[in-house]
Amino acid sequence: MTLALRPYQDQAIRDILAAVEGGTRSICAVAPTGAGKTVVGSNLVDLICNNGHKALVLAHRKELIDQMSRTLDRIGLTDHGVIQGRHPRTDYGRPVQVGSVQTLLNRMGEAPMDYQLVMIDECHHATADSYVRIIDAVRERMSGVVTLGLTATPYRSDGKGLGRMYDQIVEVSTTQELIEQGYLVPPRVYCGPRLDLGGVRTVAGDYDKAALGRMMTKPKLAGDILRHWHQHAAGRQTVVFAVNVAHSMMLRDEFDSAGIPAVHVDYEMPKGAREDALEAFASGEFRVLCNCMLLSEGWDCPQVSAIVLARPTKSRGLWRQMCGRALRPYPGKIDCVILDHAGLYHEHGLLTDPDDVTLDDGVKRAQEREATDPAESEVMCLNLLCGAVFKRLAALLNERREPLCPHCGEPVPAQTPEVDASVTLEEVASEVFAKRESAREERREFYKETAEKYFDAGFHAGTAWASFVQKFGEEPTPYDTDPSRYYEEWIKDPVTGERVMVWKDWTHRVVNKKRPKLRSRIAFGGRR
């Protein structure tokens, strides 16, 4: 019995079988997070068994092994063994085995190793010697062995290809296609300025965690994360990816101290406590779940609709895995929010960008990719309070047909500016915001001087408002009239019971106390 397949899953299995029929013995199937690679793999195993062959499924984590075993049960392949520790389903005589790489490596003398199919889940790890030794042992025993790898990221952590392991790539689908077909939700990305990581050395292809942890635990960065979350993701079930355990716990405490229920999980916790925390988060008891390298693979919680990236990484695969935790659909969920506080957009681009991958060369980094269509080029809003990243095609247009950020309405460059490599993004942003602040000061000073003049002359304050409109062609914002007249206050929402931020305005109370007769005057013009 096979599970009901989506059209692209059915086609992928046909493509894999066609490759095997054509003589290919080592295939890498690429399926984005949420595409259902476990379903594709289990149906292939079922087809193999129906033809009298044996199959071995390898994984490097308990969660992945349990997931594959459950899926095999669902399709009726209950006659399978599990090679992992003292698992109750250990039985080497069964035609299908789901095995832990570490356990099987120690038991190759006990297991028969006579499999016609070796399938590897999360096969971007398969270049390790442990996988190679197992596959070589199977090939020594059997001829014509087919090796099938399943992954969302067909490249190593350093971006290099998997040509050592595989001869052909079969693409199951792409993230953009799955979003268009409704199998994934679209992401909304908000990014801060590029981080200065020049002083952080690289170890094993990625940033040194110790140095990275010291840099990312600065109080200002933690405060920015909390502020950004309130602005763009408040109320969403959120997963935070931190650099290390101490960083994760610090971020949990930041959210907790702000009245947002948060919990931390890591590998060092007792298994029962960790599972209880994950269940409590899934049920909504906690709003924020902080972790370090625990939830990037093998964990699915479709309720998650926001991701906080607080862990810089050179690994494109890890970046995709972290973001992918929020892409799965869920009742009432129409999109997800990704808050990039690690500068990963600058490193890797957008999630919907196709991976330009070959088995020999690996994946091209963001700075190596060129947009062939200007409308498809990427734009980052320079409003520090926004930082949204989007395709130029998605920009809003004002009445003059000039592009605006679809999230905050700020103007965006009409064309992609030439980038001077000697000028950092921080310097560019500093210049832009200096000009914007100068223009804001001009508006604010005009309103203040005009209001005082009309006030002293006995006119209603609305006259200053009208003068502002006449000069600048638009109504003044709260920032123009006087930023100090508005202040934040957190209150309890009477409907949801959650803490929400509201704006309070005390100006009218003060002015009316001073000039009570103004309360009854009309909005514009007129003397007392």
Secondary structure, DSSP 4 states (H G I P E B T S, - for coil): --PPPPHHHHHHHHHHHHHHHTT--EEEEE--TTS-HHHHHHHHHHHHHHTT--EEEEESSHHHHHHHHHHHHHTT---EEEESTT-TT--TTSSEEEEEHHHHHH-TTTS----SEEEEETGGGTTSHHHHHHHHHHHHH-SS-EEEEEES--S-TTS---TTT-SEEEE---HHHHHHTTSSPPEEEEE-PPP--TTSPEETTEE-HHHHHHHHT-HHHHHHHHHHHHHHTTTS-EEEE-SSHHHHHHHHHHHHHTT--EEEE-TTS-HHHHHHHHHHHHTTS-SEEEESSSSSSS---TT--EEEE----S-HHHHHHHHHTT-S--TT---EEEEE-S-HHHHH--TTSPP-EETTTEE--GGG---SSGGGSEEE---TTT-EEEEGGG-EE-TT--EE-TTT--B--SSPPPP-TTS-HHHHHHHHHHHHHHHHHHHHHHHHHHHHHHHHTT--THHHHHHHHHHHSSPPPHHHH-GGGEEEEEEE-TTT--EEEEEEE-HHHHHHHH-GGGGGS-SS----
